[in-house]
């Protein structure tokens, strides 16, 4: 998981393209790439950008070790030793602009922009997408769960189901950014200062002669942090009565039972019955924790059924983003050096949604000065100037140009912040608490209809007139060449 040793965390075709550019003498030509995704994960709403911290540290420490170079020399491509020497002295000297972690983001707008030589911009593509895609996906899933859970406590319990250690640790961080309160993963807690929580497993109960004995031994060992798993045998007729007796024992010690956890069965019914039994025993302070393959859909439905659950343990469905296990983010060339000048470039595709928008672009969030709420995201070329304050700005849908809107009395917030300039990191990475707060502030900038789980309103992402006309002109030029 160390960023310092990730130079070979790339696809082989990146190295092969770099080599071919070097052989051809074009490896120092300038290029601009933009990273974005085409479709919202989980079908609708919004996404939450994450992964910048790992990307920044990866780029900052990007070096080829002697072991890396020896491995490359063994490859069947038989790279020229002079190319290997070039890699030995490699440092990223380019410029990177990015959204901030916790930002709400939307399809087809640049999340990260990379400028530099074709050699360096090509090398970092794979790792950048790997970090951005996974962490953005998990942060988005976590934010959706947080919105339906509202003020309930959320615990990330996914480590054992995650796709290896990196996913578990960085997935915990992404979930915490988007509003989760703690993780079961101690390494994530240590690395990122995330609060950690844990109860016990069914095997703990099975180890003892009786459930009551298991609960009492555990309570005596950890009297200040007691959470009892009550569904090993029978939740209502065995687990909860034994938990109540354990709570009475703790009260005699001057302690309190913190919570019970239900991990199977009808969670709505059992939690309602459990709440009644606990309250009748004078244990209204004992919280109810639920787990068992939960996500935003099950949490939403359980709350609609009146479930008496205070804390949700979310594991597999979150850490694997089980209903959509990939974001599908892409990294596309939008500008290249041609005859000593930078020129826009476009990718044409038989799938209309895969046709790229040419030229280096900025993303501006248009925010109403009256309400403080976001109106739209405006994608424009860097040299464009927005209308002066108080004047109207025309927005139109790039796919359906007849869908137009004019706004005034707005503030244009630049979403892409400089992270590296000429290879030097100029951005101070914020702490996790600061990122969490930033995400909460981002959510408050959007009307509820854009955030709701069911049938959310589609947030506008608009190309500027000039950016749209550039795209149409380049498509027409390409089609004309085919006809010749």
N, C-alpha and C positions, 0 to 999 in steps of 0.2 A: 504493500500500500504506500510505499515511499515514492514521492514524485521524482526524486533525484535519479532513479534508475529506470525511467520509463521511455528512453529514446527508441527502443524497439517495440514499444506498445503502438504499433502501426501496421497497416496492411502492406504486404510486400510490394504491391503495385505502386505505392507511394515512392518507395526507394527506387524502383525501376524507372518511374517517370522522372525522378530527380536525376538519375544517372543518364537517361537519354537526353535530358536538357543540358546536362554538363558536357556530354560528348558533342552535342550540337552547338554548344557555346551560348545557349539561351537561358542558363540557370539563374542569371542575375537580372533578368528582365523583371520589371515590376508587375504585380498582380494584386487584385482586390477580390476577396471572397466574402460571401455573406452566409451565415448559418441561420436557418429558420425551419419551421415545420409547416406542412401544407394543410393538415387537418387537426382539429382539436382532439385531444385524447378524451376518451370516454363519451364522445359523441356531441357534446355541446358545452356552452358556457364560456370557460376561460381556462388558461393554463398559468402555472406559477413558475417563473424562471428560477432555476437553481443550477449549481455546479460551478459557479465562477471561481470560488476559492480554490478548488482543486485545479481548474484550468490555469489560473494565475500562477500557482506554485509549480505546476508542471512546466509551463513555458519558462518561468524564471530559472528553473534548475535543469533545463533540457540540455543534456550533454551525452555524447557517445563515449562509453567507457572502453577500455582496451578489450574487455571481454566481448562487448558489443561488436567492435570492429573485427575482432578475430572471427566471430560468428558470421559476419557479413562476407568475409573473405572466403569462407567455406561454401558459399552458395553457388549453385550451378550457373548463375549468370557470369561468374568470373569477372567481377568488377575490377576496373583498372586501379592499381595501388594509389595512383594520384587522387582518385575520387575518394578512396578511403582516407587519405590524408586530409582532404577537404572536410570530411565529416569529423575527423579528430579535432579540428579547430572550430567546429560549428558552434555558434551562439545565435539565438534569435535576436535579430536587430530590427524587427518590424514594428508596426503599430497595431494595437488592438483596441477597439471600442466595444462596449458591451452594455446590456441592460444590467441593472442591479439585482442581486438575488432577492427574491420576494416580490419582484415586480409582477403584476398581471400582464400577460402577453397573449397574442392572438395569431392566427394563421397568416403566413405569407409576409410577415414583417421581420426585418433583420433583428435577431437577438444578439448576434455578435458579428462584428465586421473586422476582417483581418487584412492588413495591407503590408506588403513587403516584397521581397524577391520571390519568384516562383518556387525556388528551392525551399525557402522556409515556410511559405504559406501552404505548400503542398504537404510538407512533413507533418505539420501539427493537426491536419484534418481529422484523422482517425481518432486520436485521443480526445480532441476537443468535442467531437460528436458523441463519443462514448460517455464522457462525463456529463455533458449537457443533456443528452437524451434521457439517460437514466434518472438523474437527480431531478430534472424538470418533471418527468413522469410521476415520480413518487411524491414530490412536493404538491403536484396538482391533485393527486389522489387524496393526500392527507388534508389538503385544504377543503376538498369536497366533503370529506368525512367531518371535519371540524364545523362546517357550516350547518350540517344537520344535527350534530351533537350539541351545538350551541355552547352552553357554559359547563357541560359535563366534562369530567376529566377523561383524557385520552392517553392510553398507554400503548407504546409500540412494542409488540411482542413477536416480531417476525424473524428473528435471527436464524432459527433452525430451518426455516423454509426458504430463506433467501438463496440466491444463486451465488454461493461462496462468500468469503469474508468481506471483500470490498463492497459488495451489494448490501450486506447486513449493516456495516458500519456507516457508509455514506448514505444509505437509505434511511437510517435512523436520524442522521443529521437533516436530511431533506424533510422528513416528517416533522421534526422539531421546528424547522423554519416556518412551516405552514400551520402550526398551532398545536401539535401534540405536546403533552406535558412532561412525559418521561419515556425512557426506554428500558428494556430489560438487558440491553447489551452493555456490559461493563466497559469494553474497549471503546465504544462510542462515547460513553459517559466520560471516560478518562481523556480521550482525544479532544472532545469538543465541549466539555463541561456541561453535558446534558444530565439532568436529574435521572437517577436510576431507581427502578422499582422492581420488586419480585415477591412472589408468594411461595408456594411449594407445589410439587407435582403429585399426581395420583399415586406414584410409587412410594411417596413418603407415607401415605396412609396405609398402603398395602404392606409396608414393612413391619407394622406393629400388629399386635393381637387384636386390637379393636380400633375403631375410628376415634373413639373418645380418648384412648391412650395417646394416639398419634397427635391429636389436637393439643392435648395438655402438655406433652413433651415439647412440641413446637412452641407453644405459648410461653412456657417457662424459659426456653432458650432465647427467645426474642420478644420479651414482654412489651417492648415499645413499638414493635413493627409487626403486629399480628394480623395476617390475612389468611383465612382458612378456606381451602378448596372443598366445597361441600357436596360434590356430585359423584364421588367415587363409587358409592353404593346406591343410595336413594336420597335425593336432595331434600325432599320435604319430610319424610318420615325418619330419616337417619341423620343426614348431614347437618341440617339446620338445628334440630334439637341438641345434637352434640356440640355444635358451635355455641348455642345459648348457654349450655352448662360451662363451657370453657370461658365464656364472657363473664359469667358469675364468679368463676375462680379468679379471673384477672381483676375484677372489681375488689375482691377481698385483698388482693396484693396492691391495691391502689392504682391499678392500670386499667386500660380500656381495650377491648377488641376493636381493631381498626375497620375490618371489612370481612365479608364473605365473598367467595367467587363461585359463580355457576358457569360450567363449561360445556353443558350439553342439555338436550331436551328442549321443551317449550320455554324459551327464556322469558317471554312475556308473562305467561301464567305463573311460572315458578317465581319470578321476581315479585309479582304482586302478592303471592302467598307468603313468600319469604319476608316481605316488608311487614305484612300483618303479624306474622309470628314474632318477629323481632320487636315490633312496637308493643305488642301485648306483653312481652317479657321486660319491658322498660328499657329496651336497647335501641331507641330511635336514633342514637348517634352512630350506630354501626352502618357503614355504607355497603352497597351491593355492587359488586363488580361482575361484568359479564364478558365472556369470550366465546369462541367457537366460530371461526371462519366469518367474521363480521366485516362489513364494508358500509359505505354510505347508504346503500339500498336497504340492507337489513336493519341498520340503526334507524333509518327513517321509518321503516315499517313497524319496528318494535315500539318506537315512541308513539306512533299513531295508534297502537294497540294499548297504550297506557302502561307500558312496562315501567317498573319502579327501579330503574337502573341508574346509578350515580356515576359509574366509571366503566369505560369500555376498553377492553384489551383487544387490540387489532393486530393481527399477525399476517398470515399468508396473503390474504386479499390485498393488503396494502403493500407489503415489501416486494411482492412479485407483480403488482398491478395486474392481477389475474384476469380481469375482463378486457384488458388491452396491454399486453406485456411489452410493447415497444412504442416509442413516441413517433418515430419516422422522420426525425429531423435530418435535414440535408445541408450540404456545404457547397455552394455554387459560385463559380467564377462569374463576376459581373463586370469587371474592367481589367484591361491588360495593356501593357506597353506595346505600342506599334509605331515604328519609325521614330522612336524617341518621345512620343506623346502618349498619354493615357487615353484609351478609347473604350467605350462601352461594348460589351459583348453579350450575346443572347444565346440561350439553348432552346432550340425548337424541338417539339415532341409531338408524336401522334396523340398523346394524351394532353388535352388543353391545359389541365391543371399543372402540368409539368413544364410548361413554357415559362422560362424565367423572366423576371423584370430586369432589364439591363441597366448598367450604370451604378456607381457608388451612391448609397442612399442613407438618409437620416430618418429617424422615426420621431415624430413630435406628437405628444399627447395633448389634444385640445381640451382644455378644462374651462368650464363656465365660471366666470368671475362672480356670477350671482349665486349659484348653488354650490360651487366648489366641486361639482361632479364632472366626471369625464364624459365628453360628447362623442369623440371619435379619435382614432389614431391616424395621423397624416404622414404618409411616406413621400418624401421629396428628395430631389437632388441637392447636394450640399450647397451649391451656389444660389439656390433659390431663396428669395426673401419672402417671408410671410407678409400678409397685409399689415399695415401699421395698426397700432392699438386703436380699437374703436371702429376700424373698417371691417367690412364683411369678408369672409373666407368661404369660397365655394368648394363644397365637397361632393364628389360623385363616385358611385360604385364602379370599380374598374372592370367588372364583368358585365354589369347592367348599367351603362352610362346614363340611362334615363332616370335612374334613382338618384336624385340630386338633393342636396341640403345646403343651406347657407347659414353660417353662424357669425355672430359678432359678440363683442364684449367677452373675449376669451383670453386665456393665457396659454401659450404654447410651451410645453415642458419637454425638453430634450431628453429622450429615453436612453440614448447611447452615450455612455461616459467613457472618457479615455482611461484605459487600464495600463497599456504600454505605449510609450512614444519612443521610437527609434531604439527599441530593445530595453528601455529602462522602465521599470514599473513606477507609475506616477499615482497609482490608486492605493489608498490605505484600506486594506481589507477590514471591513467592520466585524465586530463581535457578533455572536449568534443572537444575543438578546436584542441587539440593534437591528439585525435582519428581521427577527420576529416582529418587532415593533413596526418596521417599515412595511412588512406584509399586511399587518393590521390596518395601517394607514392607507395602503393601496386599496384594500377592500372597501374602506369607508368612502373612497372617491367614486365608487360605482353605485348606480341605482340598484335596488334589490332585484329588479326584473332581469338584470344581466347575470346575477349570481345564483338565482334560484335553481334548485335541482331539476324541477319539472318544467319543460318547455321554456327555457330562458330566452329572453330577447337576444337577437344577434347584434353584437357590438360592431359598429362600423370601423372598418379598416380601409382607408382611401388612399389611392395614389394621387399625387398632385397632377395637375393638367399637363405639365411639361414632362413628368415621368411617364405618364400614360401615353402621350403622343410619341415619345421616344420609342416606347415598346411597340406601338402600332407601326411606326415607320420602319423599324428594323425587321418586323415580321413581313411587311410588304416588300422590303428589299430582298429578303431571303426568297420569298415566293417568286419575285421577278427573275431572280437568278435561275430558279428551277425551270422557268418557262423559256429561257434563252437556249 
